[in-house]
Amino acid sequence: MTLNQARLHRLNDQPISKDGQFVLYWMQAQRRLAHNHSLDYAIKCANELGKPLVIYEGLRLDYPWASARIHRFILEGMRDNALAAKKLGFTYWPFVETKKQPARGLLSRLAARAALVITDDFPCFIIPGQSASLARLSDRAVIAVDSNSVAPLRLLGDAPYAAAHLRPKIHRQFAEAFEHRSAPKPKVPRFDASKIIPGFDFADLDDPALLAAKLPIDHSVLPVEGRVGGSAAAHAQLKAFLKKGLPIYAEHRSDPAPPSEIHGSGLSPYLHFGHIGIEEIVMSVFEATGGYAPVRLHLENAGKREGFFGDDRNANSFLDEALTWRDVGYVWHLHRRQDTGSLETALPKWALATLHLHARDKREFVYDLAQWESAATHDPLWNAAQRELAATGGIHNYLRMLWGKKVIEWSRTPEEAYQTLVHLNNKYALDGRNPNSYTGILWCFGLFDRPWAPQRPVLGQIRYMSSANTAKKFKLGAYLDWVATLPAPASTSAKTTA
Ligand SMILES: Cc1cc2nc3c(=O)[nH]c(=O)nc-3n(C[C@H](O)[C@H](O)[C@H](O)COP(=O)(O)OP(=O)(O)OC[C@H]3O[C@@H](n4cnc5c(N)ncnc54)[C@H](O)[C@@H]3O)c2cc1C
């Protein structure tokens, strides 16, 4: 399979219609107008077929965990796309579902007018189902394009069982894939789309906050002030990280800190919604650190963890997260998305066995969903992490691991803990509903990990983490002081069962 073929995934056997008015790019996951393989392929098809290109970006009301927080972030991205499309000359149709203007059937109607439909290949949440449903109903070709990572996911082998399993495969594919990255400035197709009528009213995107406020979605999950969605904000975030965070990344990425001290990139929500592409981030890291010589490094260091991307320790450390660890979740989902419904289908045998062995162990504390959600446990550090998540839509990377581990220890059953974590993460986190949401949570239960000694109550041989050790390892004062300034979650009337 060639590199470019590996990005394309045909979702039905229908033909390309010669009578179609336009090529339709249905933007679902890569919500941006540059550095986007789906857009590049749609432009190529439009030029080859001699048809105009229409870019359709929609936002429905009925996705799971639909809230003012998620909606506003997406709408801000749509506003950026509308502005950019106008500037660049693309025909861009933004659709925001309202009670008056339902989404049902709209896409099928648009597809019926198109020569073919290009969409994003994203291996998680509602996107695979939505794409498959259109492909089933439509008599036009529907093709999904993989713009998820630098290397096409289908060239990275089977579902990985560890990061070390996937890393050498990424390194082997990287140099060639990086040479063939998507266009930084895509060119509008030659054929005029200005006379084509959308068949629905465009959303007024001038004030995303006002628009989100009017819609029937969950308004208890508030938009995060100062956390703006869209490509413009994503670029500002990247710039700040390259200047302040990247130079200290290897040493400080795990330190819990207030957002004023940039340690991590904070890019995961933008990556999740496709407001920025990973290729652009990787390129910018190379430009900032000057450390990449593709062919030589590819040959000499393929498969080795350190030094693959050059001599810069921080760049290597960051790219190992942004490529290896991020891709672990995506590749695993490509093959095993259907298994995320429960621990029984998702976990390796050893992890299930050890959890079963300890299923009847006495739990030191047991909390229910309302107590978790309102950050009302006995543990101030756990409560701080949950409070950060509920108020800011983000959760510090190291604390996120601790946050997950403790829910396992203090829930009635591992399965209940899993469902609690999926719910909290996907409801509050801006980067939730992503392949790495599920695999990050499943990692807490042993996925991609190995058995650890000694056997512990409840966790058995699953890797253990404790708040006491975390407090010894890091200076938590500034972080905890900052969290104390955040609004408290709605209810704090928790009872613990010892
Ligand atoms: C319980 C749990 C839940 C998680 N849920 C999510 C989630 O919903 N969405 C999500 O994107 N990530 C999730 N992660 C992974 C990780 O916590 C976040 O990707 C990271 O904290 C994002 O912060 P950042 O953008 O500052 O990361 P940086 O440190 O700046 O890293 C750059 C990018 O690399 C990727 N990355 C970094 N760390 C990891 C990791 N451990 N695993 C996979 N990819 C990584 C992310 O795309 C990130 O934006 C979860 C981890 C755990 C333990």
The ligand as an ORCA input file, in Angstrom:
! r2SCAN-3c Opt
* xyz 0 1
  C      -7.047      8.951     33.030
  C      -6.513      9.632     31.787
  C      -7.395     10.225     30.891
  C      -6.911     10.858     29.739
  N      -7.804     11.435     28.890
  C      -7.363     12.074     27.766
  C      -8.282     12.699     26.886
  O      -9.489     12.703     27.135
  N      -7.800     13.300     25.765
  C      -6.455     13.338     25.497
  O      -6.072     13.923     24.470
  N      -5.560     12.770     26.325
  C      -5.966     12.148     27.460
  N      -5.055     11.586     28.327
  C      -3.618     11.667     28.009
  C      -2.918     12.939     28.599
  O      -3.346     13.137     29.908
  C      -3.222     14.202     27.778
  O      -3.043     13.950     26.403
  C      -2.286     15.355     28.153
  O      -2.353     15.588     29.533
  C      -2.707     16.606     27.420
  O      -2.020     17.728     27.900
  P      -1.046     18.557     26.950
  O      -1.743     18.847     25.671
  O      -0.493     19.685     27.744
  O       0.068     17.447     26.693
  P       1.597     17.608     26.296
  O       2.425     17.075     27.418
  O       1.909     18.958     25.812
  O       1.746     16.548     25.109
  C       1.523     16.917     23.740
  C       0.428     16.049     23.159
  O       0.812     14.682     23.223
  C      -0.320     13.867     23.497
  N      -0.121     13.214     24.800
  C       0.572     13.681     25.867
  N       0.555     12.788     26.879
  C      -0.166     11.743     26.429
  C      -0.539     10.495     27.006
  N      -0.153     10.144     28.233
  N      -1.293      9.657     26.284
  C      -1.681      9.979     25.030
  N      -1.356     11.138     24.414
  C      -0.601     12.000     25.110
  C      -1.529     14.804     23.555
  O      -2.138     14.841     22.289
  C      -0.891     16.134     23.910
  O      -1.649     17.252     23.525
  C      -5.516     10.903     29.483
  C      -4.640     10.305     30.389
  C      -5.125      9.676     31.528
  C      -4.150      9.039     32.485
*
